[in-house]
C-alpha cells in the first residue's frame, strides 16, 4: 500500500512541478514518471524497514 500511495503522490507532485515551470504535456508526463519512480524507491525502502521493525 505504501508503494502505491508513494507512486500516486510522486506522479501528482511531478505533474504540478512541471506545470509550474511552464512545461508542455510531454514535460508534465516525464516529470510525473520521474518523480513517481523516485517516490516508489522511497516507499519500497520504507516498507522494508517497517516490515523488519515489526517482525523482530
Helices and strands as residue ranges (DSSP letters): H 2-20, H 25-55
